[in-house]
């Protein structure tokens, strides 16, 4: 089953690609690599998940925030490539989690994104990955994620 077919079977609708909030582009292709700029947990209606993990947000909300980031990354992939079926492998994901100094569950939060990628791309969606803590993120968002994708 192709990635686009899996997305339909899972009844996942992608939001429209998020617009850059500063002086950068959402994606750039170099050779057979797609580099995706970091995206935040924005809902289709423009709302986003803000807050601090370990203070006003728990891991469950963080996981949902990371899943929203994954949906926005998929939207940017489709915008860049025309179809998710052009994705060969999700090579690398960098997940940044805004948390308290003692919050240590960044991997469990970023699973929200990588679990989604595995649902859509199968084993090709399981990336090399970093999940790190941050003292702050733009506009107070809880999570930001970027990715590098190998193209077919």
PyMOL CGO cylinders between C-alpha atoms (Angstrom):
from pymol import cmd
from pymol.cgo import CYLINDER

trace = [
    CYLINDER, 0.00, 0.00, 0.00, 1.38, 3.43, -0.91, 0.3, 1, 1, 1, 1, 1, 1,
    CYLINDER, 1.38, 3.43, -0.91, 1.79, 6.26, 1.60, 0.3, 1, 1, 1, 1, 1, 1,
    CYLINDER, 1.79, 6.26, 1.60, -1.12, 8.18, 0.05, 0.3, 1, 1, 1, 1, 1, 1,
    CYLINDER, -1.12, 8.18, 0.05, -3.30, 5.03, 0.25, 0.3, 1, 1, 1, 1, 1, 1,
    CYLINDER, -3.30, 5.03, 0.25, -2.31, 4.49, 3.90, 0.3, 1, 1, 1, 1, 1, 1,
    CYLINDER, -2.31, 4.49, 3.90, -3.18, 8.10, 4.70, 0.3, 1, 1, 1, 1, 1, 1,
    CYLINDER, -3.18, 8.10, 4.70, -6.63, 7.60, 3.16, 0.3, 1, 1, 1, 1, 1, 1,
    CYLINDER, -6.63, 7.60, 3.16, -7.11, 4.24, 4.90, 0.3, 1, 1, 1, 1, 1, 1,
    CYLINDER, -7.11, 4.24, 4.90, -6.23, 5.85, 8.25, 0.3, 1, 1, 1, 1, 1, 1,
    CYLINDER, -6.23, 5.85, 8.25, -8.72, 8.64, 7.44, 0.3, 1, 1, 1, 1, 1, 1,
    CYLINDER, -8.72, 8.64, 7.44, -6.06, 11.27, 8.07, 0.3, 1, 1, 1, 1, 1, 1,
    CYLINDER, -6.06, 11.27, 8.07, -6.65, 14.63, 6.42, 0.3, 1, 1, 1, 1, 1, 1,
    CYLINDER, -6.65, 14.63, 6.42, -3.62, 16.84, 6.18, 0.3, 1, 1, 1, 1, 1, 1,
    CYLINDER, -3.62, 16.84, 6.18, -3.92, 20.52, 7.03, 0.3, 1, 1, 1, 1, 1, 1,
    CYLINDER, -3.92, 20.52, 7.03, -2.88, 23.11, 4.51, 0.3, 1, 1, 1, 1, 1, 1,
    CYLINDER, -2.88, 23.11, 4.51, 0.88, 23.64, 4.70, 0.3, 1, 1, 1, 1, 1, 1,
    CYLINDER, 0.88, 23.64, 4.70, 1.82, 26.14, 7.42, 0.3, 1, 1, 1, 1, 1, 1,
    CYLINDER, 1.82, 26.14, 7.42, 3.18, 29.46, 6.18, 0.3, 1, 1, 1, 1, 1, 1,
    CYLINDER, 3.18, 29.46, 6.18, 6.65, 30.51, 7.37, 0.3, 1, 1, 1, 1, 1, 1,
    CYLINDER, 6.65, 30.51, 7.37, 6.56, 32.90, 10.32, 0.3, 1, 1, 1, 1, 1, 1,
    CYLINDER, 6.56, 32.90, 10.32, 9.91, 34.54, 9.50, 0.3, 1, 1, 1, 1, 1, 1,
    CYLINDER, 9.91, 34.54, 9.50, 12.52, 34.80, 6.73, 0.3, 1, 1, 1, 1, 1, 1,
    CYLINDER, 12.52, 34.80, 6.73, 12.91, 31.16, 5.63, 0.3, 1, 1, 1, 1, 1, 1,
    CYLINDER, 12.91, 31.16, 5.63, 11.35, 28.59, 3.32, 0.3, 1, 1, 1, 1, 1, 1,
    CYLINDER, 11.35, 28.59, 3.32, 9.35, 25.59, 4.58, 0.3, 1, 1, 1, 1, 1, 1,
    CYLINDER, 9.35, 25.59, 4.58, 11.42, 23.11, 2.58, 0.3, 1, 1, 1, 1, 1, 1,
    CYLINDER, 11.42, 23.11, 2.58, 14.39, 22.81, 0.29, 0.3, 1, 1, 1, 1, 1, 1,
    CYLINDER, 14.39, 22.81, 0.29, 15.38, 19.95, -2.04, 0.3, 1, 1, 1, 1, 1, 1,
    CYLINDER, 15.38, 19.95, -2.04, 19.06, 19.14, -2.55, 0.3, 1, 1, 1, 1, 1, 1,
    CYLINDER, 19.06, 19.14, -2.55, 19.78, 16.17, -4.82, 0.3, 1, 1, 1, 1, 1, 1,
    CYLINDER, 19.78, 16.17, -4.82, 17.59, 13.36, -3.58, 0.3, 1, 1, 1, 1, 1, 1,
    CYLINDER, 17.59, 13.36, -3.58, 17.06, 14.89, -0.13, 0.3, 1, 1, 1, 1, 1, 1,
    CYLINDER, 17.06, 14.89, -0.13, 14.16, 16.98, 1.14, 0.3, 1, 1, 1, 1, 1, 1,
    CYLINDER, 14.16, 16.98, 1.14, 15.05, 19.22, 4.09, 0.3, 1, 1, 1, 1, 1, 1,
    CYLINDER, 15.05, 19.22, 4.09, 11.98, 20.33, 6.07, 0.3, 1, 1, 1, 1, 1, 1,
    CYLINDER, 11.98, 20.33, 6.07, 12.12, 23.40, 8.29, 0.3, 1, 1, 1, 1, 1, 1,
    CYLINDER, 12.12, 23.40, 8.29, 10.87, 23.06, 11.83, 0.3, 1, 1, 1, 1, 1, 1,
    CYLINDER, 10.87, 23.06, 11.83, 7.12, 23.25, 12.35, 0.3, 1, 1, 1, 1, 1, 1,
    CYLINDER, 7.12, 23.25, 12.35, 5.04, 23.68, 15.45, 0.3, 1, 1, 1, 1, 1, 1,
    CYLINDER, 5.04, 23.68, 15.45, 1.85, 22.03, 16.70, 0.3, 1, 1, 1, 1, 1, 1,
    CYLINDER, 1.85, 22.03, 16.70, -0.65, 24.06, 14.67, 0.3, 1, 1, 1, 1, 1, 1,
    CYLINDER, -0.65, 24.06, 14.67, -4.22, 22.87, 14.18, 0.3, 1, 1, 1, 1, 1, 1,
    CYLINDER, -4.22, 22.87, 14.18, -5.92, 23.42, 10.81, 0.3, 1, 1, 1, 1, 1, 1,
    CYLINDER, -5.92, 23.42, 10.81, -7.87, 26.37, 12.26, 0.3, 1, 1, 1, 1, 1, 1,
    CYLINDER, -7.87, 26.37, 12.26, -4.64, 28.17, 13.22, 0.3, 1, 1, 1, 1, 1, 1,
    CYLINDER, -4.64, 28.17, 13.22, -4.69, 27.42, 16.95, 0.3, 1, 1, 1, 1, 1, 1,
    CYLINDER, -4.69, 27.42, 16.95, -1.56, 25.83, 18.38, 0.3, 1, 1, 1, 1, 1, 1,
    CYLINDER, -1.56, 25.83, 18.38, -0.48, 23.97, 21.49, 0.3, 1, 1, 1, 1, 1, 1,
    CYLINDER, -0.48, 23.97, 21.49, 1.59, 26.22, 23.72, 0.3, 1, 1, 1, 1, 1, 1,
    CYLINDER, 1.59, 26.22, 23.72, 2.97, 25.62, 27.18, 0.3, 1, 1, 1, 1, 1, 1,
    CYLINDER, 2.97, 25.62, 27.18, 5.70, 23.89, 29.11, 0.3, 1, 1, 1, 1, 1, 1,
    CYLINDER, 5.70, 23.89, 29.11, 5.98, 20.12, 29.47, 0.3, 1, 1, 1, 1, 1, 1,
    CYLINDER, 5.98, 20.12, 29.47, 6.36, 19.13, 33.09, 0.3, 1, 1, 1, 1, 1, 1,
    CYLINDER, 6.36, 19.13, 33.09, 4.62, 22.34, 34.27, 0.3, 1, 1, 1, 1, 1, 1,
    CYLINDER, 4.62, 22.34, 34.27, 1.28, 23.09, 32.60, 0.3, 1, 1, 1, 1, 1, 1,
    CYLINDER, 1.28, 23.09, 32.60, 1.36, 20.25, 30.03, 0.3, 1, 1, 1, 1, 1, 1,
    CYLINDER, 1.36, 20.25, 30.03, 1.71, 16.49, 30.48, 0.3, 1, 1, 1, 1, 1, 1,
    CYLINDER, 1.71, 16.49, 30.48, 3.26, 13.87, 28.20, 0.3, 1, 1, 1, 1, 1, 1,
    CYLINDER, 3.26, 13.87, 28.20, -0.13, 13.01, 26.64, 0.3, 1, 1, 1, 1, 1, 1,
    CYLINDER, -0.13, 13.01, 26.64, -0.62, 16.61, 25.48, 0.3, 1, 1, 1, 1, 1, 1,
    CYLINDER, -0.62, 16.61, 25.48, 3.02, 16.74, 24.35, 0.3, 1, 1, 1, 1, 1, 1,
    CYLINDER, 3.02, 16.74, 24.35, 2.49, 13.57, 22.30, 0.3, 1, 1, 1, 1, 1, 1,
    CYLINDER, 2.49, 13.57, 22.30, -0.53, 15.20, 20.61, 0.3, 1, 1, 1, 1, 1, 1,
    CYLINDER, -0.53, 15.20, 20.61, 1.54, 18.33, 19.95, 0.3, 1, 1, 1, 1, 1, 1,
    CYLINDER, 1.54, 18.33, 19.95, 4.24, 16.21, 18.29, 0.3, 1, 1, 1, 1, 1, 1,
    CYLINDER, 4.24, 16.21, 18.29, 1.61, 14.40, 16.22, 0.3, 1, 1, 1, 1, 1, 1,
    CYLINDER, 1.61, 14.40, 16.22, 0.31, 17.79, 15.02, 0.3, 1, 1, 1, 1, 1, 1,
    CYLINDER, 0.31, 17.79, 15.02, 3.87, 18.72, 14.08, 0.3, 1, 1, 1, 1, 1, 1,
    CYLINDER, 3.87, 18.72, 14.08, 4.04, 15.45, 12.12, 0.3, 1, 1, 1, 1, 1, 1,
    CYLINDER, 4.04, 15.45, 12.12, 0.83, 16.28, 10.25, 0.3, 1, 1, 1, 1, 1, 1,
    CYLINDER, 0.83, 16.28, 10.25, 2.25, 19.70, 9.35, 0.3, 1, 1, 1, 1, 1, 1,
    CYLINDER, 2.25, 19.70, 9.35, 5.50, 18.08, 8.18, 0.3, 1, 1, 1, 1, 1, 1,
    CYLINDER, 5.50, 18.08, 8.18, 3.50, 15.65, 6.02, 0.3, 1, 1, 1, 1, 1, 1,
    CYLINDER, 3.50, 15.65, 6.02, 1.60, 18.62, 4.55, 0.3, 1, 1, 1, 1, 1, 1,
    CYLINDER, 1.60, 18.62, 4.55, 4.91, 20.28, 3.68, 0.3, 1, 1, 1, 1, 1, 1,
    CYLINDER, 4.91, 20.28, 3.68, 6.23, 17.02, 2.20, 0.3, 1, 1, 1, 1, 1, 1,
    CYLINDER, 6.23, 17.02, 2.20, 3.19, 16.79, -0.06, 0.3, 1, 1, 1, 1, 1, 1,
    CYLINDER, 3.19, 16.79, -0.06, 3.49, 20.46, -1.03, 0.3, 1, 1, 1, 1, 1, 1,
    CYLINDER, 3.49, 20.46, -1.03, 7.16, 19.99, -1.90, 0.3, 1, 1, 1, 1, 1, 1,
    CYLINDER, 7.16, 19.99, -1.90, 6.77, 16.69, -3.75, 0.3, 1, 1, 1, 1, 1, 1,
    CYLINDER, 6.77, 16.69, -3.75, 3.22, 16.61, -5.09, 0.3, 1, 1, 1, 1, 1, 1,
    CYLINDER, 3.22, 16.61, -5.09, 2.64, 13.22, -3.44, 0.3, 1, 1, 1, 1, 1, 1,
    CYLINDER, 2.64, 13.22, -3.44, 3.84, 11.43, -0.32, 0.3, 1, 1, 1, 1, 1, 1,
    CYLINDER, 3.84, 11.43, -0.32, 4.49, 8.46, -2.60, 0.3, 1, 1, 1, 1, 1, 1,
    CYLINDER, 4.49, 8.46, -2.60, 7.74, 10.17, -3.63, 0.3, 1, 1, 1, 1, 1, 1,
    CYLINDER, 7.74, 10.17, -3.63, 9.09, 9.62, -0.10, 0.3, 1, 1, 1, 1, 1, 1,
    CYLINDER, 9.09, 9.62, -0.10, 11.55, 6.73, 0.10, 0.3, 1, 1, 1, 1, 1, 1,
    CYLINDER, 11.55, 6.73, 0.10, 12.60, 7.03, 3.76, 0.3, 1, 1, 1, 1, 1, 1,
    CYLINDER, 12.60, 7.03, 3.76, 12.32, 9.48, 6.64, 0.3, 1, 1, 1, 1, 1, 1,
    CYLINDER, 12.32, 9.48, 6.64, 16.04, 9.72, 7.39, 0.3, 1, 1, 1, 1, 1, 1,
    CYLINDER, 16.04, 9.72, 7.39, 16.25, 12.05, 10.38, 0.3, 1, 1, 1, 1, 1, 1,
    CYLINDER, 16.25, 12.05, 10.38, 13.93, 13.83, 12.80, 0.3, 1, 1, 1, 1, 1, 1,
    CYLINDER, 13.93, 13.83, 12.80, 14.96, 16.49, 15.30, 0.3, 1, 1, 1, 1, 1, 1,
    CYLINDER, 14.96, 16.49, 15.30, 12.32, 17.03, 17.97, 0.3, 1, 1, 1, 1, 1, 1,
    CYLINDER, 12.32, 17.03, 17.97, 12.54, 19.97, 20.35, 0.3, 1, 1, 1, 1, 1, 1,
    CYLINDER, 12.54, 19.97, 20.35, 10.40, 19.97, 23.49, 0.3, 1, 1, 1, 1, 1, 1,
    CYLINDER, 10.40, 19.97, 23.49, 9.82, 23.01, 25.66, 0.3, 1, 1, 1, 1, 1, 1,
    CYLINDER, 9.82, 23.01, 25.66, 10.04, 21.67, 29.17, 0.3, 1, 1, 1, 1, 1, 1,
    CYLINDER, 10.04, 21.67, 29.17, 10.95, 22.35, 32.76, 0.3, 1, 1, 1, 1, 1, 1,
    CYLINDER, 10.95, 22.35, 32.76, 14.63, 21.82, 33.62, 0.3, 1, 1, 1, 1, 1, 1,
    CYLINDER, 14.63, 21.82, 33.62, 13.84, 18.44, 35.20, 0.3, 1, 1, 1, 1, 1, 1,
    CYLINDER, 13.84, 18.44, 35.20, 11.49, 17.18, 32.43, 0.3, 1, 1, 1, 1, 1, 1,
    CYLINDER, 11.49, 17.18, 32.43, 13.08, 14.09, 30.88, 0.3, 1, 1, 1, 1, 1, 1,
    CYLINDER, 13.08, 14.09, 30.88, 10.38, 12.49, 28.74, 0.3, 1, 1, 1, 1, 1, 1,
    CYLINDER, 10.38, 12.49, 28.74, 11.27, 14.17, 25.44, 0.3, 1, 1, 1, 1, 1, 1,
    CYLINDER, 11.27, 14.17, 25.44, 11.47, 10.79, 23.61, 0.3, 1, 1, 1, 1, 1, 1,
    CYLINDER, 11.47, 10.79, 23.61, 7.93, 9.86, 24.66, 0.3, 1, 1, 1, 1, 1, 1,
    CYLINDER, 7.93, 9.86, 24.66, 6.66, 13.25, 23.44, 0.3, 1, 1, 1, 1, 1, 1,
    CYLINDER, 6.66, 13.25, 23.44, 8.40, 13.06, 20.04, 0.3, 1, 1, 1, 1, 1, 1,
    CYLINDER, 8.40, 13.06, 20.04, 6.96, 9.56, 19.54, 0.3, 1, 1, 1, 1, 1, 1,
    CYLINDER, 6.96, 9.56, 19.54, 3.77, 11.42, 18.59, 0.3, 1, 1, 1, 1, 1, 1,
    CYLINDER, 3.77, 11.42, 18.59, 5.46, 12.42, 15.33, 0.3, 1, 1, 1, 1, 1, 1,
    CYLINDER, 5.46, 12.42, 15.33, 7.46, 9.29, 14.62, 0.3, 1, 1, 1, 1, 1, 1,
    CYLINDER, 7.46, 9.29, 14.62, 4.54, 6.98, 15.43, 0.3, 1, 1, 1, 1, 1, 1,
    CYLINDER, 4.54, 6.98, 15.43, 2.56, 8.89, 12.79, 0.3, 1, 1, 1, 1, 1, 1,
    CYLINDER, 2.56, 8.89, 12.79, 5.38, 8.54, 10.26, 0.3, 1, 1, 1, 1, 1, 1,
    CYLINDER, 5.38, 8.54, 10.26, 5.49, 4.77, 10.84, 0.3, 1, 1, 1, 1, 1, 1,
    CYLINDER, 5.49, 4.77, 10.84, 1.69, 4.59, 10.39, 0.3, 1, 1, 1, 1, 1, 1,
    CYLINDER, 1.69, 4.59, 10.39, 1.98, 6.37, 7.03, 0.3, 1, 1, 1, 1, 1, 1,
    CYLINDER, 1.98, 6.37, 7.03, 5.27, 5.01, 5.65, 0.3, 1, 1, 1, 1, 1, 1,
    CYLINDER, 5.27, 5.01, 5.65, 5.72, 1.71, 7.50, 0.3, 1, 1, 1, 1, 1, 1,
    CYLINDER, 5.72, 1.71, 7.50, 9.33, 0.92, 8.46, 0.3, 1, 1, 1, 1, 1, 1,
    CYLINDER, 9.33, 0.92, 8.46, 10.52, 3.60, 6.01, 0.3, 1, 1, 1, 1, 1, 1,
    CYLINDER, 10.52, 3.60, 6.01, 8.96, 6.11, 8.42, 0.3, 1, 1, 1, 1, 1, 1,
    CYLINDER, 8.96, 6.11, 8.42, 11.16, 5.07, 11.38, 0.3, 1, 1, 1, 1, 1, 1,
    CYLINDER, 11.16, 5.07, 11.38, 13.94, 7.69, 11.35, 0.3, 1, 1, 1, 1, 1, 1,
    CYLINDER, 13.94, 7.69, 11.35, 17.21, 8.30, 13.08, 0.3, 1, 1, 1, 1, 1, 1,
    CYLINDER, 17.21, 8.30, 13.08, 16.09, 10.77, 15.71, 0.3, 1, 1, 1, 1, 1, 1,
    CYLINDER, 16.09, 10.77, 15.71, 17.03, 13.26, 18.39, 0.3, 1, 1, 1, 1, 1, 1,
    CYLINDER, 17.03, 13.26, 18.39, 14.59, 14.42, 21.07, 0.3, 1, 1, 1, 1, 1, 1,
    CYLINDER, 14.59, 14.42, 21.07, 15.93, 17.34, 23.08, 0.3, 1, 1, 1, 1, 1, 1,
    CYLINDER, 15.93, 17.34, 23.08, 14.69, 19.74, 25.73, 0.3, 1, 1, 1, 1, 1, 1,
    CYLINDER, 14.69, 19.74, 25.73, 14.51, 23.49, 25.22, 0.3, 1, 1, 1, 1, 1, 1,
    CYLINDER, 14.51, 23.49, 25.22, 13.99, 26.35, 27.65, 0.3, 1, 1, 1, 1, 1, 1,
    CYLINDER, 13.99, 26.35, 27.65, 11.87, 28.21, 25.10, 0.3, 1, 1, 1, 1, 1, 1,
    CYLINDER, 11.87, 28.21, 25.10, 10.45, 27.82, 21.60, 0.3, 1, 1, 1, 1, 1, 1,
    CYLINDER, 10.45, 27.82, 21.60, 8.95, 30.39, 19.20, 0.3, 1, 1, 1, 1, 1, 1,
    CYLINDER, 8.95, 30.39, 19.20, 5.60, 31.89, 20.25, 0.3, 1, 1, 1, 1, 1, 1,
    CYLINDER, 5.60, 31.89, 20.25, 5.62, 29.69, 23.36, 0.3, 1, 1, 1, 1, 1, 1,
    CYLINDER, 5.62, 29.69, 23.36, 4.83, 26.49, 21.42, 0.3, 1, 1, 1, 1, 1, 1,
    CYLINDER, 4.83, 26.49, 21.42, 5.33, 23.22, 23.27, 0.3, 1, 1, 1, 1, 1, 1,
    CYLINDER, 5.33, 23.22, 23.27, 7.09, 21.28, 20.49, 0.3, 1, 1, 1, 1, 1, 1,
    CYLINDER, 7.09, 21.28, 20.49, 8.93, 21.99, 17.24, 0.3, 1, 1, 1, 1, 1, 1,
    CYLINDER, 8.93, 21.99, 17.24, 10.08, 19.28, 14.82, 0.3, 1, 1, 1, 1, 1, 1,
    CYLINDER, 10.08, 19.28, 14.82, 12.16, 19.27, 11.63, 0.3, 1, 1, 1, 1, 1, 1,
    CYLINDER, 12.16, 19.27, 11.63, 13.02, 16.37, 9.30, 0.3, 1, 1, 1, 1, 1, 1,
    CYLINDER, 13.02, 16.37, 9.30, 15.23, 15.16, 6.46, 0.3, 1, 1, 1, 1, 1, 1,
    CYLINDER, 15.23, 15.16, 6.46, 13.66, 12.86, 3.85, 0.3, 1, 1, 1, 1, 1, 1,
    CYLINDER, 13.66, 12.86, 3.85, 15.20, 10.61, 1.18, 0.3, 1, 1, 1, 1, 1, 1,
    CYLINDER, 15.20, 10.61, 1.18, 13.32, 10.85, -2.13, 0.3, 1, 1, 1, 1, 1, 1,
    CYLINDER, 13.32, 10.85, -2.13, 12.52, 8.15, -4.64, 0.3, 1, 1, 1, 1, 1, 1,
]
cmd.load_cgo(trace, "trace")
